Amino acid sequence: MNTLLSSGLPGTLQSSNPELELSIVVPIYNEVESLPHLVNTIANTLVGQYRYEIICVDDGSRDGSVELLKDMAQSRSDLRAVLLRRNYGQTAAMAAGFRYAKGRVIITLDGDLQNDPVDIPRLLAKLDEGYDLVSGWRKERQDAALTRLLPSKIANWVIGRVTGVQLHDYGCSLKAYRSELVADMNLYGELHRFLPALAFIEGARIAELPVLHHARRFGHSKYGLGRTFRVLMDLLTIYFMKTFLTRPMHVFGLFGLASTALGTVLGLYLTFLKFGLGQSIGDRPLLILTGVLILAGVQLFSFGLLAELSIRTYHESQGRPIYRVREVVESGVAESNESD
């Protein structure tokens, strides 16, 4: 058995449910043809090696996936079906899967059969080397070059530069997580594709592993270029969280100080023109700009103070520390603190 799942040494997984090792979380949206093949392939890969559960989260499917999932969940002891009331998006579906997962390791993959479950043991072996998250890399990706591969390469480069987490493939859903890492991350918007960046903010050790990727066998892709705007907005959110999550006053205060200082300098210049040289300044656009800059500076300072109060409320109300302890070592004894 994989040492990651069986060892109780510092740095290995701990759970309130020692009986369950793996939770396989699969978001489903209109994948009725793929479902039986996917569940059987996962089961055939894991049975006899791990104690596992498969959690299929239906995200408002309308093609019969709901009915099929109900029937399969009632006839299989290894399958749990989580049925959302409507289509919320992949981020919400993954968050629901994380919420119901009981395993010490959580594996995510797509429900379209393009990810291959046979890679799961390899991800676990890599996780056992001391990582908190192992992300799949579709090195030989079977998708259209212009509409999928090129935009993906550009997006991966931009995301890596902004977040500081250099991965070849942010969009690959096949990933392995330690359960305590997932417990520290709250997902909103379209943040599922930024999970490695969120994990990095929490201090996770991240690795990437080439995995298999197959051409889609059934249906059609649910993704398109229309996601670009949402991705950019979420990327800005991630950058702000990574840089200023515990000190928002640093960014608002900096711009507020710069704006106020520039407005003050312009104001002094106009004062000199008015009283020193006797020139009229009432019809000068510079006077309006001075007022705008000073008011903007005051508002930015106010935003910074409000953001500081919000961040303090966020951490204190949830009991969330502003740090994460990996382990404490004293007198030759190492104590794991992964859940802090």
VOPAGU-2260 file (C-alpha; in pm, 1 decimal, decimal comma):
REM VOPAGU-2260
SITE   aa  ch    i         X         Y         Z
SITE  MET   A    0       0,0       0,0       0,0
SITE  ASN   A    1     118,4     351,6     -72,7
SITE  THR   A    2     317,6     483,6     222,4
SITE  LEU   A    3     147,3     820,3     197,8
SITE  LEU   A    4    -181,9     658,2     287,8
SITE  SER   A    5     -63,6     418,2     553,4
SITE  SER   A    6     207,9     602,2     747,2
SITE  GLY   A    7     140,4     813,8    1053,9
SITE  LEU   A    8     474,3     995,0    1043,0
SITE  PRO   A    9     495,6    1375,1    1037,9
SITE  GLY   A   10     407,9    1518,9     701,6
SITE  THR   A   11     176,7    1232,6     601,6
SITE  LEU   A   12    -197,1    1257,0     578,5
SITE  GLN   A   13    -415,9    1261,7     886,6
SITE  SER   A   14    -794,9    1229,6     886,9
SITE  SER   A   15   -1088,0    1184,6    1120,9
SITE  ASN   A   16   -1192,7     893,9     899,1
SITE  PRO   A   17    -898,3     646,9     896,3
SITE  GLU   A   18   -1095,2     394,1     692,8
SITE  LEU   A   19   -1111,0     595,3     371,8
SITE  GLU   A   20    -794,1     674,2     180,4
SITE  LEU   A   21    -907,6     828,8    -148,7
SITE  SER   A   22   -1194,1    1049,4    -259,4
SITE  ILE   A   23   -1228,9    1081,9    -636,2
SITE  VAL   A   24   -1422,0    1402,9    -712,5
SITE  VAL   A   25   -1571,5    1429,2   -1062,2
SITE  PRO   A   26   -1780,0    1731,9   -1172,2
SITE  ILE   A   27   -2047,5    1618,7   -1420,2
SITE  TYR   A   28   -2236,5    1830,9   -1670,4
SITE  ASN   A   29   -2420,9    1654,1   -1951,8
SITE  GLU   A   30   -2191,8    1349,3   -1964,3
SITE  VAL   A   31   -2449,0    1068,3   -1968,5
SITE  GLU   A   32   -2258,8     866,0   -2231,8
SITE  SER   A   33   -1926,6     893,6   -2048,6
SITE  LEU   A   34   -2046,9     818,9   -1695,7
SITE  PRO   A   35   -2056,5     435,7   -1699,1
SITE  HIS   A   36   -1715,8     411,1   -1869,4
SITE  LEU   A   37   -1562,1     665,1   -1632,1
SITE  VAL   A   38   -1686,7     508,3   -1308,4
SITE  ASN   A   39   -1590,2     157,8   -1419,0
SITE  THR   A   40   -1241,5     268,4   -1523,8
SITE  ILE   A   41   -1183,8     444,2   -1190,6
SITE  ALA   A   42   -1303,6     141,3    -997,9
SITE  ASN   A   43   -1093,6    -101,7   -1202,7
SITE  THR   A   44    -786,1     113,2   -1140,7
SITE  LEU   A   45    -829,7     146,3    -764,2
SITE  VAL   A   46   -1007,0    -168,6    -644,1
SITE  GLY   A   47    -785,4    -390,4    -434,7
SITE  GLN   A   48    -521,9    -118,0    -392,2
SITE  TYR   A   49    -695,5     159,3    -199,0
SITE  ARG   A   50   -1002,9     219,7      13,0
SITE  TYR   A   51   -1178,3     479,8    -198,6
SITE  GLU   A   52   -1500,9     657,5    -281,6
SITE  ILE   A   53   -1614,2     817,8    -606,4
SITE  ILE   A   54   -1807,5    1143,6    -569,4
SITE  CYS   A   55   -1981,7    1254,5    -887,8
SITE  VAL   A   56   -2121,7    1606,3    -857,3
SITE  ASP   A   57   -2390,2    1674,5   -1114,7
SITE  ASP   A   58   -2392,6    2043,6   -1203,8
SITE  GLY   A   59   -2747,5    2074,4   -1335,5
SITE  SER   A   60   -2726,2    1826,8   -1626,1
SITE  ARG   A   61   -3022,9    1800,6   -1864,4
SITE  ASP   A   62   -2925,2    1497,4   -2070,6
SITE  GLY   A   63   -3019,4    1217,6   -1831,4
SITE  SER   A   64   -2699,9    1226,0   -1624,7
SITE  VAL   A   65   -2899,4    1288,3   -1306,1
SITE  GLU   A   66   -3118,1     981,2   -1346,7
SITE  LEU   A   67   -2822,0     764,1   -1442,0
SITE  LEU   A   68   -2619,5     886,7   -1144,1
SITE  LYS   A   69   -2906,6     807,8    -906,8
SITE  ASP   A   70   -2936,6     453,5   -1040,6
SITE  MET   A   71   -2560,6     395,4   -1028,1
SITE  ALA   A   72   -2525,9     536,7    -675,4
SITE  GLN   A   73   -2802,9     309,3    -548,2
SITE  SER   A   74   -2640,3       1,1    -696,4
SITE  ARG   A   75   -2273,4      76,0    -615,9
SITE  SER   A   76   -2124,6     103,6    -268,5
SITE  ASP   A   77   -1825,5     304,2    -393,5
SITE  LEU   A   78   -2023,6     582,6    -562,3
SITE  ARG   A   79   -2184,5     889,1    -406,4
SITE  ALA   A   80   -2394,4    1122,8    -621,4
SITE  VAL   A   81   -2417,2    1489,1    -522,4
SITE  LEU   A   82   -2688,4    1657,2    -729,1
SITE  LEU   A   83   -2684,5    2035,9    -744,2
SITE  ARG   A   84   -3014,6    2217,4    -791,7
SITE  ARG   A   85   -2903,0    2398,6   -1106,8
SITE  ASN   A   86   -2594,9    2469,5   -1316,1
SITE  TYR   A   87   -2358,3    2666,8   -1092,8
SITE  GLY   A   88   -2033,0    2609,5   -1284,4
SITE  GLN   A   89   -1732,5    2385,6   -1237,3
SITE  THR   A   90   -1592,0    2580,2    -942,3
SITE  ALA   A   91   -1909,9    2529,1    -739,5
SITE  ALA   A   92   -1926,1    2161,6    -840,3
SITE  MET   A   93   -1569,7    2103,8    -723,6
SITE  ALA   A   94   -1635,1    2291,1    -398,8
SITE  ALA   A   95   -1936,0    2064,9    -335,1
SITE  GLY   A   96   -1722,3    1758,6    -405,8
SITE  PHE   A   97   -1456,8    1877,8    -160,8
SITE  ARG   A   98   -1728,7    1939,2      98,0
SITE  TYR   A   99   -1854,6    1580,1      82,5
SITE  ALA   A  100   -1515,9    1408,7      38,9
SITE  LYS   A  101   -1401,1    1195,3     333,6
SITE  GLY   A  102   -1072,2    1060,0     203,1
SITE  ARG   A  103    -726,2    1158,7     321,7
SITE  VAL   A  104    -631,9    1228,7     -39,0
SITE  ILE   A  105    -863,2    1398,1    -288,3
SITE  ILE   A  106    -826,6    1332,8    -660,1
SITE  THR   A  107   -1009,8    1549,6    -912,7
SITE  LEU   A  108   -1063,1    1473,9   -1279,5
SITE  ASP   A  109   -1301,8    1565,9   -1559,0
SITE  GLY   A  110   -1603,1    1353,3   -1646,0
SITE  ASP   A  111   -1546,2    1350,6   -2023,1
SITE  LEU   A  112   -1295,3    1060,0   -2029,3
SITE  GLN   A  113   -1013,4    1283,6   -2150,6
SITE  ASN   A  114    -832,2    1242,9   -1817,8
SITE  ASP   A  115    -718,9     883,4   -1761,4
SITE  PRO   A  116    -775,7     730,1   -1414,0
SITE  VAL   A  117    -477,4     499,1   -1467,1
SITE  ASP   A  118    -258,1     800,8   -1380,9
SITE  ILE   A  119    -399,8     819,5   -1027,5
SITE  PRO   A  120    -141,6     580,5    -870,0
SITE  ARG   A  121     138,1     785,6   -1028,8
SITE  LEU   A  122      -2,6    1105,6    -878,5
SITE  LEU   A  123     -17,9     937,4    -538,2
SITE  ALA   A  124     340,3     816,7    -568,0
SITE  LYS   A  125     450,7    1173,3    -643,6
SITE  LEU   A  126     243,3    1306,7    -353,7
SITE  ASP   A  127     424,3    1056,9    -130,8
SITE  GLU   A  128     752,6    1234,1    -204,4
SITE  GLY   A  129     643,5    1513,0      31,3
SITE  TYR   A  130     418,9    1731,7    -181,2
SITE  ASP   A  131      81,7    1873,6     -83,5
SITE  LEU   A  132     -55,4    1903,4    -437,6
SITE  VAL   A  133      39,0    1722,0    -757,4
SITE  SER   A  134     -99,2    1872,6   -1077,0
SITE  GLY   A  135    -135,4    1684,1   -1402,2
SITE  TRP   A  136      30,4    1810,5   -1719,0
SITE  ARG   A  137    -140,0    1714,9   -2046,1
SITE  LYS   A  138     190,7    1706,0   -2229,9
SITE  GLU   A  139      41,2    1537,9   -2537,6
SITE  ARG   A  140    -292,5    1718,0   -2532,5
SITE  GLN   A  141    -559,3    1594,0   -2774,2
SITE  ASP   A  142    -745,5    1916,5   -2847,0
SITE  ALA   A  143    -783,2    2165,4   -3132,8
SITE  ALA   A  144    -464,1    2364,9   -3184,9
SITE  LEU   A  145    -607,9    2711,5   -3251,0
SITE  THR   A  146    -915,3    2719,9   -3028,7
SITE  ARG   A  147    -781,1    2525,1   -2729,3
SITE  LEU   A  148    -403,9    2466,9   -2731,5
SITE  LEU   A  149    -282,5    2815,7   -2825,8
SITE  PRO   A  150    -511,2    3007,3   -2583,7
SITE  SER   A  151    -419,7    2756,7   -2313,3
SITE  LYS   A  152     -45,1    2807,4   -2361,2
SITE  ILE   A  153     -85,7    3185,1   -2345,0
SITE  ALA   A  154    -308,0    3161,1   -2036,1
SITE  ASN   A  155     -68,4    2925,3   -1858,1
SITE  TRP   A  156     222,2    3163,3   -1921,3
SITE  VAL   A  157      28,7    3467,4   -1799,1
SITE  ILE   A  158    -105,2    3289,0   -1489,9
SITE  GLY   A  159     241,0    3160,2   -1403,1
SITE  ARG   A  160     392,9    3507,5   -1431,9
SITE  VAL   A  161     121,3    3672,8   -1222,4
SITE  THR   A  162      88,4    3408,6    -949,4
SITE  GLY   A  163     451,1    3298,0    -929,2
SITE  VAL   A  164     350,3    2930,6    -961,3
SITE  GLN   A  165     511,1    2803,3   -1280,3
SITE  LEU   A  166     306,5    2514,4   -1423,0
SITE  HIS   A  167     279,0    2396,1   -1780,4
SITE  ASP   A  168     -92,2    2320,2   -1750,6
SITE  TYR   A  169    -318,4    2505,1   -1508,1
SITE  GLY   A  170    -627,9    2378,2   -1688,2
SITE  CYS   A  171    -572,5    2007,1   -1626,8
SITE  SER   A  172    -840,0    1886,0   -1385,0
SITE  LEU   A  173    -645,8    1573,3   -1289,7
SITE  LYS   A  174    -485,7    1669,8    -959,0
SITE  ALA   A  175    -410,2    1510,6    -622,0
SITE  TYR   A  176    -453,9    1706,6    -298,4
SITE  ARG   A  177    -397,1    1642,1      66,9
SITE  SER   A  178    -738,1    1678,9     229,3
SITE  GLU   A  179    -621,2    1931,5     489,8
SITE  LEU   A  180    -497,3    2155,8     210,4
SITE  VAL   A  181    -838,4    2161,7      43,9
SITE  ALA   A  182   -1001,9    2237,9     379,2
SITE  ASP   A  183    -811,9    2568,7     391,4
SITE  MET   A  184    -928,4    2687,3      48,7
SITE  ASN   A  185   -1263,2    2852,2     -25,2
SITE  LEU   A  186   -1369,3    2857,1    -389,5
SITE  TYR   A  187   -1574,3    3127,5    -560,0
SITE  GLY   A  188   -1628,8    3251,4    -913,8
SITE  GLU   A  189   -1405,5    3061,0   -1158,3
SITE  LEU   A  190   -1125,1    2991,5    -911,4
SITE  HIS   A  191   -1106,8    2615,8    -972,9
SITE  ARG   A  192    -844,7    2669,5   -1244,1
SITE  PHE   A  193    -631,7    2865,1    -994,1
SITE  LEU   A  194    -624,0    2595,5    -726,2
SITE  PRO   A  195    -243,1    2560,0    -743,5
SITE  ALA   A  196    -209,6    2936,2    -689,9
SITE  LEU   A  197    -452,4    2924,4    -395,9
SITE  ALA   A  198    -258,2    2630,0    -254,4
SITE  PHE   A  199      65,4    2826,8    -295,4
SITE  ILE   A  200     -85,8    3110,5     -91,3
SITE  GLU   A  201    -150,7    2853,2     183,1
SITE  GLY   A  202     215,5    2747,1     171,4
SITE  ALA   A  203     166,9    2419,6     -16,7
SITE  ARG   A  204     445,9    2223,9    -182,1
SITE  ILE   A  205     343,8    2174,4    -545,1
SITE  ALA   A  206     465,7    1935,7    -813,8
SITE  GLU   A  207     364,1    1869,4   -1174,0
SITE  LEU   A  208     351,5    1532,5   -1348,0
SITE  PRO   A  209     289,5    1450,6   -1717,2
SITE  VAL   A  210     -34,1    1254,4   -1757,5
SITE  LEU   A  211    -224,5    1092,3   -2039,7
SITE  HIS   A  212    -486,0    1285,4   -2233,3
SITE  HIS   A  213    -740,6    1139,1   -2472,4
SITE  ALA   A  214    -958,0    1289,2   -2741,7
SITE  ARG   A  215   -1318,7    1341,2   -2638,4
SITE  ARG   A  216   -1528,7    1032,3   -2717,6
SITE  PHE   A  217   -1878,5    1164,6   -2645,1
SITE  GLY   A  218   -2053,8    1499,8   -2664,1
SITE  HIS   A  219   -1873,4    1829,7   -2706,0
SITE  SER   A  220   -1659,7    2062,2   -2496,5
SITE  LYS   A  221   -1833,9    2298,3   -2254,1
SITE  TYR   A  222   -1549,1    2547,9   -2265,1
SITE  GLY   A  223   -1495,1    2833,4   -2506,7
SITE  LEU   A  224   -1315,2    3161,9   -2550,9
SITE  GLY   A  225   -1600,6    3337,1   -2370,5
SITE  ARG   A  226   -1434,4    3246,4   -2040,1
SITE  THR   A  227   -1144,7    3486,9   -2106,0
SITE  PHE   A  228   -1293,4    3788,2   -1924,4
SITE  ARG   A  229   -1388,4    3580,6   -1617,7
SITE  VAL   A  230   -1041,8    3426,3   -1607,0
SITE  LEU   A  231    -876,8    3770,1   -1618,3
SITE  MET   A  232   -1094,0    3902,3   -1336,0
SITE  ASP   A  233   -1022,4    3598,8   -1119,2
SITE  LEU   A  234    -652,9    3629,3   -1199,6
SITE  LEU   A  235    -655,6    3984,3   -1061,7
SITE  THR   A  236    -828,9    3852,1    -750,5
SITE  ILE   A  237    -563,1    3583,9    -705,4
SITE  TYR   A  238    -283,1    3838,5    -750,3
SITE  PHE   A  239    -436,9    4065,4    -486,7
SITE  MET   A  240    -484,8    3773,2    -245,8
SITE  LYS   A  241    -129,2    3652,5    -299,8
SITE  THR   A  242      26,1    3995,6    -252,0
SITE  PHE   A  243    -198,0    4193,7     -18,0
SITE  LEU   A  244    -433,0    3947,2     156,9
SITE  THR   A  245    -311,5    4034,2     508,0
SITE  ARG   A  246    -204,5    4393,3     431,9
SITE  PRO   A  247    -452,0    4564,1     193,8
SITE  MET   A  248    -360,6    4906,1     332,9
SITE  HIS   A  249     -23,8    4871,2     161,3
SITE  VAL   A  250    -177,4    4889,3    -184,8
SITE  PHE   A  251    -460,8    5134,0    -113,5
SITE  GLY   A  252    -238,9    5347,1     108,7
SITE  LEU   A  253      38,2    5362,0    -151,5
SITE  PHE   A  254    -191,0    5489,7    -425,5
SITE  GLY   A  255    -371,1    5716,8    -178,7
SITE  LEU   A  256     -43,2    5867,2     -63,6
SITE  ALA   A  257      76,7    5918,5    -421,6
SITE  SER   A  258    -252,5    6078,3    -524,6
SITE  THR   A  259    -264,2    6308,8    -221,2
SITE  ALA   A  260     100,7    6408,2    -260,3
SITE  LEU   A  261      60,1    6492,7    -628,3
SITE  GLY   A  262    -258,9    6687,8    -557,9
SITE  THR   A  263     -82,7    6879,8    -279,8
SITE  VAL   A  264     210,8    6970,2    -505,0
SITE  LEU   A  265     -25,6    7092,1    -776,3
SITE  GLY   A  266    -222,9    7284,6    -516,8
SITE  LEU   A  267      89,6    7462,1    -392,4
SITE  TYR   A  268     183,5    7544,9    -751,1
SITE  LEU   A  269    -160,2    7696,3    -816,8
SITE  THR   A  270    -141,9    7888,0    -488,2
SITE  PHE   A  271     189,3    8037,6    -598,6
SITE  LEU   A  272      39,3    8137,0    -933,5
SITE  LYS   A  273    -259,8    8296,9    -761,7
SITE  PHE   A  274     -96,7    8487,4    -477,5
SITE  GLY   A  275     262,9    8508,5    -591,8
SITE  LEU   A  276     217,3    8603,2    -954,8
SITE  GLY   A  277    -140,0    8732,1    -940,4
SITE  GLN   A  278    -260,7    8500,6   -1215,9
SITE  SER   A  279    -616,9    8373,6   -1246,8
SITE  ILE   A  280    -652,9    7998,8   -1180,5
SITE  GLY   A  281   -1030,8    7962,4   -1178,6
SITE  ASP   A  282   -1051,1    7858,3   -1542,9
SITE  ARG   A  283    -755,4    7617,9   -1533,6
SITE  PRO   A  284    -823,8    7241,7   -1575,3
SITE  LEU   A  285    -530,7    7188,8   -1339,9
SITE  LEU   A  286    -744,5    7318,8   -1052,2
SITE  ILE   A  287   -1005,5    7049,1   -1113,9
SITE  LEU   A  288    -733,6    6783,3   -1139,9
SITE  THR   A  289    -587,8    6898,1    -807,0
SITE  GLY   A  290    -922,7    6860,5    -633,6
SITE  VAL   A  291    -981,4    6518,6    -789,9
SITE  LEU   A  292    -637,5    6391,5    -686,1
SITE  ILE   A  293    -677,0    6502,9    -324,0
SITE  LEU   A  294   -1028,2    6358,6    -296,9
SITE  ALA   A  295    -913,8    6032,8    -461,2
SITE  GLY   A  296    -626,5    6008,4    -213,4
SITE  VAL   A  297    -863,0    6048,4      82,8
SITE  GLN   A  298   -1099,6    5787,5     -62,6
SITE  LEU   A  299    -816,4    5539,0    -124,3
SITE  PHE   A  300    -702,0    5575,3     235,5
SITE  SER   A  301   -1061,7    5515,4     346,6
SITE  PHE   A  302   -1084,6    5204,2     126,7
SITE  GLY   A  303    -760,1    5079,9     277,1
SITE  LEU   A  304    -891,9    5119,2     631,5
SITE  LEU   A  305   -1217,1    4943,2     542,4
SITE  ALA   A  306   -1020,9    4662,3     374,5
SITE  GLU   A  307    -802,1    4624,3     684,6
SITE  LEU   A  308   -1113,1    4594,1     903,2
SITE  SER   A  309   -1264,6    4340,1     662,0
SITE  ILE   A  310    -947,4    4129,9     658,5
SITE  ARG   A  311    -928,5    4133,3    1038,3
SITE  THR   A  312   -1293,6    4026,3    1056,9
SITE  TYR   A  313   -1228,5    3753,4     798,0
SITE  HIS   A  314    -941,4    3601,3     994,1
SITE  GLU   A  315   -1068,9    3654,0    1347,7
SITE  SER   A  316   -1431,3    3546,3    1290,6
SITE  GLN   A  317   -1317,5    3215,6    1137,8
SITE  GLY   A  318   -1024,3    3165,5    1368,3
SITE  ARG   A  319    -794,7    3157,4    1063,8
SITE  PRO   A  320    -430,2    3232,4    1145,6
SITE  ILE   A  321    -229,8    3445,6     904,9
SITE  TYR   A  322      34,0    3170,1     887,5
SITE  ARG   A  323      55,6    2794,2     828,9
SITE  VAL   A  324     287,4    2573,1    1037,1
SITE  ARG   A  325     420,7    2265,1     856,7
SITE  GLU   A  326     573,0    2098,8    1164,4
SITE  VAL   A  327     736,4    2176,0    1499,7
SITE  VAL   A  328    1068,1    2012,0    1588,2
SITE  GLU   A  329    1207,2    1999,0    1941,2
SITE  SER   A  330    1412,8    1753,7    2145,4
SITE  GLY   A  331    1452,9    1534,2    1838,0
SITE  VAL   A  332    1075,2    1493,2    1792,3
SITE  ALA   A  333     893,4    1622,8    1488,1
SITE  GLU   A  334     527,5    1711,2    1535,4
SITE  SER   A  335     310,9    1755,4    1226,2
SITE  ASN   A  336      97,9    2068,4    1213,7
SITE  GLU   A  337     -39,6    2037,2     861,2
SITE  SER   A  338    -394,0    2117,2     971,8
SITE  ASP   A  339    -304,2    2452,0    1135,3
